[in-house]
């Protein structure tokens, strides 16, 4: 079974903010972003940007790649659910000059 990946905002909220007892306002201040920006992210209303991944990685001593990989898996899961039906394979006998 292909389980839906967890949104990185949920991971940040549950694995970082809750154990540290940080409110959205406090965490946003520490990250240097607006409360609205962080709220949208942790409530799965916004995707993780590379800039936010860098901020979270710096604040948590983790890698930005690990956060972006979470986002990529999450995004790709939904893209696969809506795969285009009208794509045809390129012919294998194409000659490049």
PDB file as gemmi writes it, atoms N, CA and C in Angstrom:
CRYST1    1.000    1.000    1.000  90.00  90.00  90.00 P 1                      
ATOM      1  N   UNK A   1       0.853  -1.180   0.000  1.00  0.00           N  
ATOM      2  CA  UNK A   1       0.000   0.000   0.000  1.00  0.00           C  
ATOM      3  C   UNK A   1       0.901   1.247   0.000  1.00  0.00           C  
ATOM      4  N   UNK A   2       0.470   2.242  -0.754  1.00  0.00           N  
ATOM      5  CA  UNK A   2       1.236   3.478  -0.862  1.00  0.00           C  
ATOM      6  C   UNK A   2       0.638   4.517   0.080  1.00  0.00           C  
ATOM      7  N   UNK A   3       1.243   4.664   1.253  1.00  0.00           N  
ATOM      8  CA  UNK A   3       0.756   5.573   2.286  1.00  0.00           C  
ATOM      9  C   UNK A   3       1.066   7.018   1.915  1.00  0.00           C  
ATOM     10  N   UNK A   4       0.132   7.895   2.210  1.00  0.00           N  
ATOM     11  CA  UNK A   4       0.327   9.317   1.967  1.00  0.00           C  
ATOM     12  C   UNK A   4       1.468   9.819   2.852  1.00  0.00           C  
ATOM     13  N   UNK A   5       2.478  10.468   2.257  1.00  0.00           N  
ATOM     14  CA  UNK A   5       3.569  11.013   3.065  1.00  0.00           C  
ATOM     15  C   UNK A   5       3.067  12.129   3.987  1.00  0.00           C  
ATOM     16  N   UNK A   6       3.783  12.338   5.051  1.00  0.00           N  
ATOM     17  CA  UNK A   6       3.433  13.394   5.991  1.00  0.00           C  
ATOM     18  C   UNK A   6       3.956  14.729   5.469  1.00  0.00           C  
ATOM     19  N   UNK A   7       3.117  15.749   5.553  1.00  0.00           N  
ATOM     20  CA  UNK A   7       3.512  17.100   5.141  1.00  0.00           C  
ATOM     21  C   UNK A   7       4.651  17.559   6.059  1.00  0.00           C  
ATOM     22  N   UNK A   8       5.689  18.207   5.508  1.00  0.00           N  
ATOM     23  CA  UNK A   8       6.792  18.651   6.369  1.00  0.00           C  
ATOM     24  C   UNK A   8       6.367  19.669   7.434  1.00  0.00           C  
ATOM     25  N   UNK A   9       5.294  20.398   7.187  1.00  0.00           N  
ATOM     26  CA  UNK A   9       4.784  21.323   8.201  1.00  0.00           C  
ATOM     27  C   UNK A   9       4.274  20.589   9.424  1.00  0.00           C  
ATOM     28  N   UNK A  10       3.653  19.448   9.195  1.00  0.00           N  
ATOM     29  CA  UNK A  10       3.173  18.622  10.304  1.00  0.00           C  
ATOM     30  C   UNK A  10       4.356  18.070  11.088  1.00  0.00           C  
ATOM     31  N   UNK A  11       5.383  17.620  10.369  1.00  0.00           N  
ATOM     32  CA  UNK A  11       6.584  17.108  11.033  1.00  0.00           C  
ATOM     33  C   UNK A  11       7.208  18.210  11.885  1.00  0.00           C  
ATOM     34  N   UNK A  12       7.302  19.413  11.330  1.00  0.00           N  
ATOM     35  CA  UNK A  12       7.882  20.528  12.077  1.00  0.00           C  
ATOM     36  C   UNK A  12       7.057  20.838  13.330  1.00  0.00           C  
ATOM     37  N   UNK A  13       5.751  20.866  13.164  1.00  0.00           N  
ATOM     38  CA  UNK A  13       4.869  21.170  14.304  1.00  0.00           C  
ATOM     39  C   UNK A  13       4.977  20.098  15.392  1.00  0.00           C  
ATOM     40  N   UNK A  14       4.876  18.825  14.988  1.00  0.00           N  
ATOM     41  CA  UNK A  14       4.837  17.724  15.957  1.00  0.00           C  
ATOM     42  C   UNK A  14       6.202  17.370  16.543  1.00  0.00           C  
ATOM     43  N   UNK A  15       7.250  17.437  15.719  1.00  0.00           N  
ATOM     44  CA  UNK A  15       8.568  16.972  16.168  1.00  0.00           C  
ATOM     45  C   UNK A  15       9.500  18.083  16.637  1.00  0.00           C  
ATOM     46  N   UNK A  16       9.163  19.328  16.329  1.00  0.00           N  
ATOM     47  CA  UNK A  16      10.016  20.438  16.751  1.00  0.00           C  
ATOM     48  C   UNK A  16       9.265  21.375  17.696  1.00  0.00           C  
ATOM     49  N   UNK A  17       8.186  21.928  17.225  1.00  0.00           N  
ATOM     50  CA  UNK A  17       7.471  22.936  18.020  1.00  0.00           C  
ATOM     51  C   UNK A  17       6.874  22.370  19.308  1.00  0.00           C  
ATOM     52  N   UNK A  18       6.156  21.247  19.204  1.00  0.00           N  
ATOM     53  CA  UNK A  18       5.502  20.694  20.408  1.00  0.00           C  
ATOM     54  C   UNK A  18       6.491  20.288  21.494  1.00  0.00           C  
ATOM     55  N   UNK A  19       7.551  19.531  21.163  1.00  0.00           N  
ATOM     56  CA  UNK A  19       8.491  19.156  22.226  1.00  0.00           C  
ATOM     57  C   UNK A  19       9.170  20.361  22.886  1.00  0.00           C  
ATOM     58  N   UNK A  20       9.353  21.428  22.111  1.00  0.00           N  
ATOM     59  CA  UNK A  20       9.981  22.637  22.666  1.00  0.00           C  
ATOM     60  C   UNK A  20       8.963  23.601  23.255  1.00  0.00           C  
ATOM     61  N   UNK A  21       7.687  23.212  23.185  1.00  0.00           N  
ATOM     62  CA  UNK A  21       6.596  24.033  23.701  1.00  0.00           C  
ATOM     63  C   UNK A  21       6.602  25.444  23.083  1.00  0.00           C  
ATOM     64  N   UNK A  22       6.803  25.480  21.753  1.00  0.00           N  
ATOM     65  CA  UNK A  22       6.843  26.750  21.035  1.00  0.00           C  
ATOM     66  C   UNK A  22       5.493  27.032  20.377  1.00  0.00           C  
ATOM     67  N   UNK A  23       5.019  28.226  20.527  1.00  0.00           N  
ATOM     68  CA  UNK A  23       3.824  28.651  19.802  1.00  0.00           C  
ATOM     69  C   UNK A  23       4.236  28.994  18.372  1.00  0.00           C  
ATOM     70  N   UNK A  24       3.249  29.148  17.505  1.00  0.00           N  
ATOM     71  CA  UNK A  24       3.532  29.553  16.130  1.00  0.00           C  
ATOM     72  C   UNK A  24       4.243  30.905  16.128  1.00  0.00           C  
ATOM     73  N   UNK A  25       3.777  31.812  16.955  1.00  0.00           N  
ATOM     74  CA  UNK A  25       4.375  33.141  17.037  1.00  0.00           C  
ATOM     75  C   UNK A  25       5.836  33.068  17.468  1.00  0.00           C  
ATOM     76  N   UNK A  26       6.129  32.274  18.490  1.00  0.00           N  
ATOM     77  CA  UNK A  26       7.505  32.141  18.974  1.00  0.00           C  
ATOM     78  C   UNK A  26       8.404  31.488  17.929  1.00  0.00           C  
ATOM     79  N   UNK A  27       7.917  30.413  17.326  1.00  0.00           N  
ATOM     80  CA  UNK A  27       8.719  29.715  16.318  1.00  0.00           C  
ATOM     81  C   UNK A  27       8.955  30.604  15.102  1.00  0.00           C  
ATOM     82  N   UNK A  28       7.933  31.342  14.689  1.00  0.00           N  
ATOM     83  CA  UNK A  28       8.077  32.257  13.548  1.00  0.00           C  
ATOM     84  C   UNK A  28       9.139  33.307  13.845  1.00  0.00           C  
ATOM     85  N   UNK A  29       9.122  33.828  15.051  1.00  0.00           N  
ATOM     86  CA  UNK A  29      10.111  34.830  15.445  1.00  0.00           C  
ATOM     87  C   UNK A  29      11.524  34.255  15.394  1.00  0.00           C  
ATOM     88  N   UNK A  30      11.694  33.045  15.898  1.00  0.00           N  
ATOM     89  CA  UNK A  30      13.004  32.398  15.877  1.00  0.00           C  
ATOM     90  C   UNK A  30      13.479  32.115  14.454  1.00  0.00           C  
ATOM     91  N   UNK A  31      12.534  31.800  13.570  1.00  0.00           N  
ATOM     92  CA  UNK A  31      12.880  31.512  12.171  1.00  0.00           C  
ATOM     93  C   UNK A  31      13.042  32.781  11.334  1.00  0.00           C  
ATOM     94  N   UNK A  32      12.566  33.900  11.848  1.00  0.00           N  
ATOM     95  CA  UNK A  32      12.650  35.142  11.097  1.00  0.00           C  
ATOM     96  C   UNK A  32      11.625  35.251   9.987  1.00  0.00           C  
ATOM     97  N   UNK A  33      10.443  34.640  10.218  1.00  0.00           N  
ATOM     98  CA  UNK A  33       9.348  34.716   9.241  1.00  0.00           C  
ATOM     99  C   UNK A  33       8.099  35.241   9.948  1.00  0.00           C  
ATOM    100  N   UNK A  34       7.098  35.578   9.158  1.00  0.00           N  
ATOM    101  CA  UNK A  34       5.863  36.065   9.770  1.00  0.00           C  
ATOM    102  C   UNK A  34       5.082  34.914  10.386  1.00  0.00           C  
ATOM    103  N   UNK A  35       4.255  35.258  11.342  1.00  0.00           N  
ATOM    104  CA  UNK A  35       3.381  34.264  11.976  1.00  0.00           C  
ATOM    105  C   UNK A  35       2.484  33.615  10.933  1.00  0.00           C  
ATOM    106  N   UNK A  36       1.959  34.415  10.015  1.00  0.00           N  
ATOM    107  CA  UNK A  36       1.068  33.903   8.964  1.00  0.00           C  
ATOM    108  C   UNK A  36       1.783  32.883   8.082  1.00  0.00           C  
ATOM    109  N   UNK A  37       3.012  33.201   7.699  1.00  0.00           N  
ATOM    110  CA  UNK A  37       3.788  32.283   6.849  1.00  0.00           C  
ATOM    111  C   UNK A  37       3.969  30.940   7.534  1.00  0.00           C  
ATOM    112  N   UNK A  38       4.374  30.956   8.797  1.00  0.00           N  
ATOM    113  CA  UNK A  38       4.603  29.704   9.513  1.00  0.00           C  
ATOM    114  C   UNK A  38       3.290  28.977   9.767  1.00  0.00           C  
ATOM    115  N   UNK A  39       2.249  29.709  10.110  1.00  0.00           N  
ATOM    116  CA  UNK A  39       0.951  29.089  10.359  1.00  0.00           C  
ATOM    117  C   UNK A  39       0.448  28.343   9.123  1.00  0.00           C  
ATOM    118  N   UNK A  40       0.572  28.964   7.973  1.00  0.00           N  
ATOM    119  CA  UNK A  40       0.126  28.304   6.735  1.00  0.00           C  
ATOM    120  C   UNK A  40       0.932  27.043   6.473  1.00  0.00           C  
ATOM    121  N   UNK A  41       2.219  27.085   6.761  1.00  0.00           N  
ATOM    122  CA  UNK A  41       3.076  25.917   6.567  1.00  0.00           C  
ATOM    123  C   UNK A  41       2.726  24.787   7.529  1.00  0.00           C  
ATOM    124  N   UNK A  42       2.637  25.076   8.824  1.00  0.00           N  
ATOM    125  CA  UNK A  42       2.384  24.004   9.797  1.00  0.00           C  
ATOM    126  C   UNK A  42       0.953  23.474   9.728  1.00  0.00           C  
ATOM    127  N   UNK A  43       0.064  24.221   9.102  1.00  0.00           N  
ATOM    128  CA  UNK A  43      -1.320  23.763   8.934  1.00  0.00           C  
ATOM    129  C   UNK A  43      -1.584  23.225   7.521  1.00  0.00           C  
ATOM    130  N   UNK A  44      -0.507  22.903   6.813  1.00  0.00           N  
ATOM    131  CA  UNK A  44      -0.560  22.263   5.500  1.00  0.00           C  
ATOM    132  C   UNK A  44      -1.285  23.093   4.438  1.00  0.00           C  
ATOM    133  N   UNK A  45      -1.266  24.390   4.580  1.00  0.00           N  
ATOM    134  CA  UNK A  45      -1.878  25.265   3.583  1.00  0.00           C  
ATOM    135  C   UNK A  45      -0.838  25.821   2.622  1.00  0.00           C  
ATOM    136  N   UNK A  46       0.435  25.630   2.945  1.00  0.00           N  
ATOM    137  CA  UNK A  46       1.530  26.098   2.092  1.00  0.00           C  
ATOM    138  C   UNK A  46       2.611  25.020   2.023  1.00  0.00           C  
ATOM    139  N   UNK A  47       3.249  24.949   0.877  1.00  0.00           N  
ATOM    140  CA  UNK A  47       4.374  24.030   0.691  1.00  0.00           C  
ATOM    141  C   UNK A  47       5.624  24.604   1.325  1.00  0.00           C  
ATOM    142  N   UNK A  48       6.576  23.737   1.542  1.00  0.00           N  
ATOM    143  CA  UNK A  48       7.872  24.151   2.065  1.00  0.00           C  
ATOM    144  C   UNK A  48       8.698  24.758   0.936  1.00  0.00           C  
ATOM    145  N   UNK A  49       9.141  25.966   1.114  1.00  0.00           N  
ATOM    146  CA  UNK A  49      10.011  26.609   0.125  1.00  0.00           C  
ATOM    147  C   UNK A  49      11.468  26.275   0.450  1.00  0.00           C  
ATOM    148  N   UNK A  50      12.357  26.379  -0.535  1.00  0.00           N  
ATOM    149  CA  UNK A  50      13.773  26.177  -0.234  1.00  0.00           C  
ATOM    150  C   UNK A  50      14.281  27.147   0.839  1.00  0.00           C  
ATOM    151  N   UNK A  51      13.792  28.375   0.825  1.00  0.00           N  
ATOM    152  CA  UNK A  51      14.199  29.364   1.826  1.00  0.00           C  
ATOM    153  C   UNK A  51      13.767  28.927   3.241  1.00  0.00           C  
ATOM    154  N   UNK A  52      12.530  28.435   3.352  1.00  0.00           N  
ATOM    155  CA  UNK A  52      12.049  27.961   4.658  1.00  0.00           C  
ATOM    156  C   UNK A  52      12.831  26.721   5.084  1.00  0.00           C  
ATOM    157  N   UNK A  53      13.163  25.854   4.141  1.00  0.00           N  
ATOM    158  CA  UNK A  53      13.965  24.665   4.472  1.00  0.00           C  
ATOM    159  C   UNK A  53      15.315  25.078   5.042  1.00  0.00           C  
ATOM    160  N   UNK A  54      15.920  26.104   4.464  1.00  0.00           N  
ATOM    161  CA  UNK A  54      17.196  26.603   4.982  1.00  0.00           C  
ATOM    162  C   UNK A  54      17.040  27.153   6.399  1.00  0.00           C  
ATOM    163  N   UNK A  55      15.968  27.895   6.629  1.00  0.00           N  
ATOM    164  CA  UNK A  55      15.726  28.471   7.957  1.00  0.00           C  
ATOM    165  C   UNK A  55      15.509  27.376   9.004  1.00  0.00           C  
ATOM    166  N   UNK A  56      14.664  26.405   8.665  1.00  0.00           N  
ATOM    167  CA  UNK A  56      14.375  25.313   9.610  1.00  0.00           C  
ATOM    168  C   UNK A  56      15.636  24.503   9.878  1.00  0.00           C  
ATOM    169  N   UNK A  57      16.382  24.220   8.823  1.00  0.00           N  
ATOM    170  CA  UNK A  57      17.611  23.435   8.984  1.00  0.00           C  
ATOM    171  C   UNK A  57      18.595  24.143   9.903  1.00  0.00           C  
ATOM    172  N   UNK A  58      18.745  25.443   9.709  1.00  0.00           N  
ATOM    173  CA  UNK A  58      19.674  26.218  10.547  1.00  0.00           C  
ATOM    174  C   UNK A  58      19.208  26.247  12.005  1.00  0.00           C  
ATOM    175  N   UNK A  59      17.913  26.400  12.206  1.00  0.00           N  
ATOM    176  CA  UNK A  59      17.363  26.488  13.566  1.00  0.00           C  
ATOM    177  C   UNK A  59      17.375  25.145  14.299  1.00  0.00           C  
ATOM    178  N   UNK A  60      17.313  24.044  13.548  1.00  0.00           N  
ATOM    179  CA  UNK A  60      17.212  22.722  14.166  1.00  0.00           C  
ATOM    180  C   UNK A  60      18.469  21.872  14.007  1.00  0.00           C  
ATOM    181  N   UNK A  61      19.510  22.449  13.379  1.00  0.00           N  
ATOM    182  CA  UNK A  61      20.749  21.711  13.125  1.00  0.00           C  
ATOM    183  C   UNK A  61      20.493  20.425  12.334  1.00  0.00           C  
ATOM    184  N   UNK A  62      19.641  20.556  11.314  1.00  0.00           N  
ATOM    185  CA  UNK A  62      19.359  19.456  10.399  1.00  0.00           C  
ATOM    186  C   UNK A  62      19.743  19.924   8.997  1.00  0.00           C  
ATOM    187  N   UNK A  63      19.500  19.102   8.000  1.00  0.00           N  
ATOM    188  CA  UNK A  63      19.855  19.502   6.641  1.00  0.00           C  
ATOM    189  C   UNK A  63      18.625  20.038   5.900  1.00  0.00           C  
ATOM    190  N   UNK A  64      18.817  21.055   5.064  1.00  0.00           N  
ATOM    191  CA  UNK A  64      17.693  21.536   4.269  1.00  0.00           C  
ATOM    192  C   UNK A  64      17.216  20.464   3.290  1.00  0.00           C  
ATOM    193  N   UNK A  65      18.129  19.615   2.856  1.00  0.00           N  
ATOM    194  CA  UNK A  65      17.761  18.546   1.927  1.00  0.00           C  
ATOM    195  C   UNK A  65      16.755  17.573   2.540  1.00  0.00           C  
ATOM    196  N   UNK A  66      16.916  17.291   3.825  1.00  0.00           N  
ATOM    197  CA  UNK A  66      15.972  16.362   4.475  1.00  0.00           C  
ATOM    198  C   UNK A  66      14.567  16.951   4.488  1.00  0.00           C  
ATOM    199  N   UNK A  67      14.469  18.259   4.722  1.00  0.00           N  
ATOM    200  CA  UNK A  67      13.155  18.914   4.728  1.00  0.00           C  
ATOM    201  C   UNK A  67      12.581  18.990   3.313  1.00  0.00           C  
ATOM    202  N   UNK A  68      13.431  19.314   2.345  1.00  0.00           N  
ATOM    203  CA  UNK A  68      12.949  19.392   0.959  1.00  0.00           C  
ATOM    204  C   UNK A  68      12.567  18.017   0.419  1.00  0.00           C  
ATOM    205  N   UNK A  69      13.261  16.963   0.862  1.00  0.00           N  
ATOM    206  CA  UNK A  69      12.889  15.606   0.445  1.00  0.00           C  
ATOM    207  C   UNK A  69      11.488  15.252   0.939  1.00  0.00           C  
ATOM    208  N   UNK A  70      11.167  15.673   2.155  1.00  0.00           N  
ATOM    209  CA  UNK A  70       9.809  15.438   2.676  1.00  0.00           C  
ATOM    210  C   UNK A  70       8.775  16.121   1.774  1.00  0.00           C  
ATOM    211  N   UNK A  71       9.062  17.370   1.425  1.00  0.00           N  
ATOM    212  CA  UNK A  71       8.133  18.124   0.584  1.00  0.00           C  
ATOM    213  C   UNK A  71       8.014  17.481  -0.791  1.00  0.00           C  
ATOM    214  N   UNK A  72       9.130  17.035  -1.351  1.00  0.00           N  
ATOM    215  CA  UNK A  72       9.105  16.415  -2.674  1.00  0.00           C  
ATOM    216  C   UNK A  72       8.256  15.138  -2.659  1.00  0.00           C  
ATOM    217  N   UNK A  73       8.427  14.313  -1.652  1.00  0.00           N  
ATOM    218  CA  UNK A  73       7.631  13.081  -1.553  1.00  0.00           C  
ATOM    219  C   UNK A  73       6.148  13.400  -1.423  1.00  0.00           C  
ATOM    220  N   UNK A  74       5.840  14.408  -0.623  1.00  0.00           N  
ATOM    221  CA  UNK A  74       4.445  14.815  -0.412  1.00  0.00           C  
ATOM    222  C   UNK A  74       3.833  15.336  -1.718  1.00  0.00           C  
ATOM    223  N   UNK A  75       4.561  16.203  -2.403  1.00  0.00           N  
ATOM    224  CA  UNK A  75       4.084  16.799  -3.647  1.00  0.00           C  
ATOM    225  C   UNK A  75       3.922  15.739  -4.732  1.00  0.00           C  
ATOM    226  N   UNK A  76       4.908  14.857  -4.860  1.00  0.00           N  
ATOM    227  CA  UNK A  76       4.861  13.818  -5.885  1.00  0.00           C  
ATOM    228  C   UNK A  76       3.722  12.834  -5.644  1.00  0.00           C  
ATOM    229  N   UNK A  77       3.422  12.549  -4.392  1.00  0.00           N  
ATOM    230  CA  UNK A  77       2.311  11.652  -4.069  1.00  0.00           C  
ATOM    231  C   UNK A  77       1.018  12.167  -4.698  1.00  0.00           C  
ATOM    232  N   UNK A  78       0.750  13.460  -4.546  1.00  0.00           N  
ATOM    233  CA  UNK A  78      -0.483  14.029  -5.094  1.00  0.00           C  
ATOM    234  C   UNK A  78      -0.415  14.184  -6.610  1.00  0.00           C  
ATOM    235  N   UNK A  79       0.773  14.443  -7.139  1.00  0.00           N  
ATOM    236  CA  UNK A  79       0.928  14.532  -8.596  1.00  0.00           C  
ATOM    237  C   UNK A  79       0.609  13.179  -9.236  1.00  0.00           C  
ATOM    238  N   UNK A  80       1.056  12.101  -8.607  1.00  0.00           N  
ATOM    239  CA  UNK A  80       0.785  10.757  -9.143  1.00  0.00           C  
ATOM    240  C   UNK A  80      -0.699  10.422  -9.102  1.00  0.00           C  
ATOM    241  N   UNK A  81      -1.410  10.973  -8.142  1.00  0.00           N  
ATOM    242  CA  UNK A  81      -2.856  10.744  -8.060  1.00  0.00           C  
ATOM    243  C   UNK A  81      -3.589  11.406  -9.230  1.00  0.00           C  
ATOM    244  N   UNK A  82      -2.972  12.393  -9.850  1.00  0.00           N  
ATOM    245  CA  UNK A  82      -3.575  13.127 -10.962  1.00  0.00           C  
ATOM    246  C   UNK A  82      -2.700  13.063 -12.210  1.00  0.00           C  
ATOM    247  N   UNK A  83      -2.114  11.891 -12.453  1.00  0.00           N  
ATOM    248  CA  UNK A  83      -1.240  11.751 -13.612  1.00  0.00           C  
ATOM    249  C   UNK A  83      -1.991  12.076 -14.896  1.00  0.00           C  
ATOM    250  N   UNK A  84      -1.330  12.790 -15.801  1.00  0.00           N  
ATOM    251  CA  UNK A  84      -1.983  13.107 -17.074  1.00  0.00           C  
ATOM    252  C   UNK A  84      -2.214  11.832 -17.891  1.00  0.00           C  
ATOM    253  N   UNK A  85      -3.348  11.774 -18.554  1.00  0.00           N  
ATOM    254  CA  UNK A  85      -3.711  10.581 -19.328  1.00  0.00           C  
ATOM    255  C   UNK A  85      -3.326  10.718 -20.806  1.00  0.00           C  
ATOM    256  N   UNK A  86      -2.999  11.930 -21.228  1.00  0.00           N  
ATOM    257  CA  UNK A  86      -2.777  12.162 -22.655  1.00  0.00           C  
ATOM    258  C   UNK A  86      -1.302  12.197 -23.054  1.00  0.00           C  
ATOM    259  N   UNK A  87      -0.409  11.690 -22.224  1.00  0.00           N  
ATOM    260  CA  UNK A  87       1.018  11.682 -22.540  1.00  0.00           C  
ATOM    261  C   UNK A  87       1.364  10.392 -23.263  1.00  0.00           C  
ATOM    262  N   UNK A  88       2.106  10.525 -24.353  1.00  0.00           N  
ATOM    263  CA  UNK A  88       2.564   9.362 -25.124  1.00  0.00           C  
ATOM    264  C   UNK A  88       4.074   9.278 -25.032  1.00  0.00           C  
ATOM    265  N   UNK A  89       4.589   8.063 -25.086  1.00  0.00           N  
ATOM    266  CA  UNK A  89       6.035   7.882 -25.022  1.00  0.00           C  
ATOM    267  C   UNK A  89       6.680   8.360 -26.308  1.00  0.00           C  
ATOM    268  N   UNK A  90       7.896   8.892 -26.192  1.00  0.00           N  
ATOM    269  CA  UNK A  90       8.672   9.261 -27.366  1.00  0.00           C  
ATOM    270  C   UNK A  90       9.069   7.975 -28.097  1.00  0.00           C  
ATOM    271  N   UNK A  91       9.104   8.025 -29.419  1.00  0.00           N  
ATOM    272  CA  UNK A  91       9.566   6.830 -30.158  1.00  0.00           C  
ATOM    273  C   UNK A  91      11.033   6.553 -29.838  1.00  0.00           C  
ATOM    274  N   UNK A  92      11.364   5.298 -29.709  1.00  0.00           N  
ATOM    275  CA  UNK A  92      12.719   4.927 -29.325  1.00  0.00           C  
ATOM    276  C   UNK A  92      13.707   5.004 -30.477  1.00  0.00           C  
ATOM    277  N   UNK A  93      13.227   5.147 -31.685  1.00  0.00           N  
ATOM    278  CA  UNK A  93      14.101   5.151 -32.863  1.00  0.00           C  
ATOM    279  C   UNK A  93      14.464   6.570 -33.331  1.00  0.00           C  
ATOM    280  N   UNK A  94      14.335   7.534 -32.466  1.00  0.00           N  
ATOM    281  CA  UNK A  94      14.696   8.907 -32.835  1.00  0.00           C  
ATOM    282  C   UNK A  94      16.197   8.973 -33.074  1.00  0.00           C  
ATOM    283  N   UNK A  95      16.589   9.589 -34.169  1.00  0.00           N  
ATOM    284  CA  UNK A  95      18.010   9.754 -34.486  1.00  0.00           C  
ATOM    285  C   UNK A  95      18.366  11.210 -34.219  1.00  0.00           C  
ATOM    286  N   UNK A  96      19.371  11.402 -33.401  1.00  0.00           N  
ATOM    287  CA  UNK A  96      19.830  12.752 -33.074  1.00  0.00           C  
ATOM    288  C   UNK A  96      21.044  13.064 -33.943  1.00  0.00           C  
ATOM    289  N   UNK A  97      21.030  14.214 -34.539  1.00  0.00           N  
ATOM    290  CA  UNK A  97      22.152  14.615 -35.390  1.00  0.00           C  
ATOM    291  C   UNK A  97      22.933  15.725 -34.761  1.00  0.00           C  
TER     292      UNK A  97                                                      
END                                                                             
